Amino acid sequence: MKKEILEKIEKYNQQHLIEYFSIMNEQEQKALEDQIENMDLENLKALYETKKTELQIEDKKITHIPYVDKSKLSEQQFNELNEIGNKTIKNGKYAVVTMAGGQGTRLGHSGPKGSYSLNTVKGSRYLFEILAERLKEANKLYNVIIPWYIMTSKENHKQTVDFLEEHKYFGYDKNSIMFFIQGELPLLTVDGKVILNENKQIKEAANGNGGVYEAILKSGVLADMQKRGV
């Protein structure tokens, strides 16, 4: 194992990887080293320590975030806010981000959740199809083309892109659609040790819906939004 890799795993208390490394073949060792080299173990340790502290807090109080109840708005307040929304969309300042990194496993579906079909009053409709139809209705109403950003995962990115291409994006403007991939984080044991998968690689999983902001920045979506004036 490279000296700098060894120092890194010792610094962040991941020495158990050395034991696995000794029983790997040369190709597996190279793959693991590359993975460790590109991994932000400092950030991972900080996240673990934060979560560990949170788990020790008892009687945590959950408070509501500020919100506006639409039903309690006066007619004047509603009209003012409605006008702001209408102007924002008409002026091309509005975009839609769909978080579609999940699979339809809990729905009994083997593909991306967006490719799941529902029985609606209009007949069978895919979830992506329903979203596309709603966006097309808005485009027609406001005489614009709303940019549509679709966040996928490493697991379902190709399936999602292929599915929408196969269905010709359900009639939506292809040039107004941009795909980007959700980030991942290594899985840890309760002791903060990274876990290896069956291929002797560090096991990773999607970093949750909150990771959409980092993914938007790193993928170039934010730059595309700025270019479009969103």
C-alpha positions in Angstrom: 0.0 0.0 0.0 1.3 3.5 -0.9 2.8 5.4 2.0 0.4 8.4 1.6 -2.6 6.0 1.4 -1.5 4.3 4.5 -1.0 7.6 6.4 -4.4 8.7 5.3 -6.3 5.6 6.6 -4.3 5.7 9.9 -5.1 9.4 10.4 -8.8 8.8 10.0 -8.9 5.5 12.0 -9.6 3.1 9.1 -6.8 0.7 9.8 -9.1 -2.3 9.2 -8.7 -1.7 5.5 -5.0 -2.8 5.8 -6.2 -6.3 6.7 -8.5 -6.5 3.7 -5.8 -5.1 1.5 -3.4 -7.9 2.3 -5.8 -10.6 1.0 -6.7 -8.8 -2.3 -5.2 -9.4 -5.7 -3.2 -6.6 -7.4 -6.2 -5.3 -9.4 -8.4 -5.1 -6.3 -5.7 -3.4 -4.4 -5.2 -0.7 -7.1 -9.0 -0.1 -7.2 -9.2 0.3 -3.5 -6.2 2.6 -3.4 -7.8 4.8 -6.0 -11.0 4.9 -4.1 -9.3 5.9 -0.8 -7.1 8.5 -2.6 -10.2 10.3 -4.0 -12.3 10.0 -0.9 -12.8 12.9 1.5 -12.2 11.0 4.8 -11.9 14.3 6.7 -15.4 15.3 5.8 -16.7 11.8 6.4 -15.3 11.8 9.9 -16.8 15.2 10.6 -20.2 13.9 9.4 -19.9 10.8 11.6 -18.9 12.8 14.7 -21.9 15.2 14.1 -24.3 12.3 13.7 -22.9 10.5 16.7 -23.4 13.6 18.8 -27.0 14.0 17.6 -27.8 10.4 18.6 -26.7 11.2 22.1 -29.0 14.1 22.5 -32.1 13.2 24.5 -35.6 14.8 24.3 -34.8 16.7 21.1 -37.4 19.3 20.4 -38.9 19.5 16.9 -40.1 23.0 16.0 -42.0 24.1 12.9 -40.3 26.2 10.3 -42.0 29.4 9.3 -44.6 29.0 6.6 -47.6 30.7 5.0 -51.0 29.1 5.1 -52.5 29.8 1.7 -56.1 29.4 3.0 -55.5 32.2 5.6 -54.2 34.8 3.1 -56.4 37.7 2.4 -57.5 38.2 -1.2 -55.1 41.1 -1.6 -52.1 39.0 -0.2 -53.0 36.1 -2.5 -53.2 38.3 -5.6 -49.9 40.0 -4.8 -48.1 36.7 -4.3 -49.8 35.1 -7.3 -48.7 38.1 -9.5 -45.1 37.6 -8.3 -45.2 33.9 -9.2 -46.8 34.6 -12.6 -44.2 37.2 -13.5 -41.3 35.0 -12.4 -42.5 32.2 -14.7 -43.3 34.4 -17.7 -39.9 36.1 -17.5 -38.1 32.8 -17.7 -36.8 33.0 -14.1 -38.4 29.6 -13.0 -37.1 26.1 -13.4 -38.1 22.7 -12.2 -35.8 20.2 -10.4 -37.0 16.6 -10.1 -35.2 14.3 -7.6 -35.4 11.0 -9.4 -32.5 9.1 -7.9 -34.6 6.4 -6.3 -35.7 3.0 -7.6 -39.3 1.8 -7.6 -38.5 -1.1 -5.3 -41.2 -0.3 -2.7 -43.7 0.0 -5.5 -42.9 -3.5 -6.7 -41.1 -1.9 -9.8 -37.6 -2.9 -10.9 -36.8 0.3 -12.7 -36.4 4.0 -11.8 -39.3 5.3 -9.8 -40.1 7.8 -12.6 -40.7 4.9 -15.0 -43.5 3.5 -12.8 -46.9 3.5 -14.4 -50.1 4.7 -12.6 -53.7 4.2 -13.5 -55.2 7.7 -13.9 -58.4 9.2 -15.1 -56.6 9.6 -18.5 -55.5 6.0 -18.5 -52.1 4.5 -17.8 -49.5 7.2 -17.2 -45.8 7.0 -16.2 -44.7 9.3 -13.4 -42.3 11.1 -15.8 -45.1 11.4 -18.3 -47.3 13.1 -15.7 -44.6 15.5 -14.8 -43.9 16.3 -18.5 -47.6 16.9 -19.2 -47.9 19.3 -16.3 -44.8 21.2 -17.5 -46.2 21.4 -21.0 -49.4 22.8 -19.7 -47.5 25.5 -17.8 -45.4 26.3 -20.9 -48.6 26.8 -22.9 -50.2 28.9 -20.2 -47.2 31.2 -19.7 -45.8 31.1 -23.3 -42.3 29.9 -22.1 -40.3 26.7 -22.0 -39.5 25.8 -18.4 -36.0 24.2 -17.9 -36.3 20.8 -16.4 -33.4 19.4 -14.4 -33.6 15.7 -13.5 -31.4 14.3 -10.7 -30.6 10.6 -11.1 -28.3 8.3 -9.2 -25.3 6.2 -10.3 -27.6 3.2 -10.0 -30.4 4.4 -12.3 -28.8 7.2 -14.5 -28.5 5.2 -17.7 -32.0 3.6 -17.2 -33.6 7.0 -16.7 -32.0 8.6 -19.7 -32.7 5.6 -21.9 -36.3 5.5 -20.7 -37.0 9.2 -21.5 -35.2 8.9 -24.8 -37.2 5.8 -25.7 -40.4 7.8 -25.0 -39.1 10.9 -26.8 -39.2 12.8 -23.5 -43.0 12.6 -23.7 -43.0 15.5 -26.1 -40.9 17.8 -23.9 -38.2 20.0 -25.5 -35.0 17.9 -25.2 -32.8 21.0 -25.2 -34.6 22.2 -22.0 -33.9 19.0 -20.1 -30.6 18.4 -18.2 -29.7 15.3 -16.2 -27.3 15.3 -13.3 -26.2 12.6 -10.9 -26.7 12.6 -7.2 -23.6 12.3 -5.0 -22.8 9.3 -2.8 -21.2 8.8 0.6 -19.5 5.7 2.0 -21.5 3.6 4.3 -20.2 3.3 7.9 -20.6 0.9 10.8 -21.8 2.3 14.1 -18.1 2.6 15.0 -17.4 4.8 12.1 -15.6 2.2 9.9 -16.1 2.2 6.2 -17.7 -1.0 4.8 -16.5 -3.0 1.8 -19.0 -4.5 -0.7 -18.8 -8.0 -2.3 -16.3 -6.6 -4.9 -14.0 -5.5 -2.1 -14.6 -1.9 -2.8 -15.8 0.7 -0.3 -19.6 0.5 -0.3 -21.4 3.8 -1.2 -25.0 4.9 -1.3 -26.8 8.0 -2.4 -26.3 10.9 0.0 -30.0 11.8 0.4 -32.2 14.5 -1.0 -30.2 17.1 0.8 -27.3 16.3 -1.5 -29.3 17.9 -4.4 -27.7 21.3 -3.7 -24.1 20.0 -3.9 -25.0 18.0 -7.0 -26.5 21.1 -8.7 -23.3 23.0 -8.1 -20.8 20.3 -9.1 -22.7 19.0 -12.1 -22.9 22.4 -13.9 -26.7 22.7 -13.4 -26.3 26.0 -11.4 -24.1 27.4 -14.2 -26.8 26.4 -16.7 -29.5 28.0 -14.6 -27.5 31.2 -14.5 -26.9 31.1 -18.3 -30.7 30.8 -18.8 -31.4 33.6 -16.3 -33.2 31.4 -13.8 
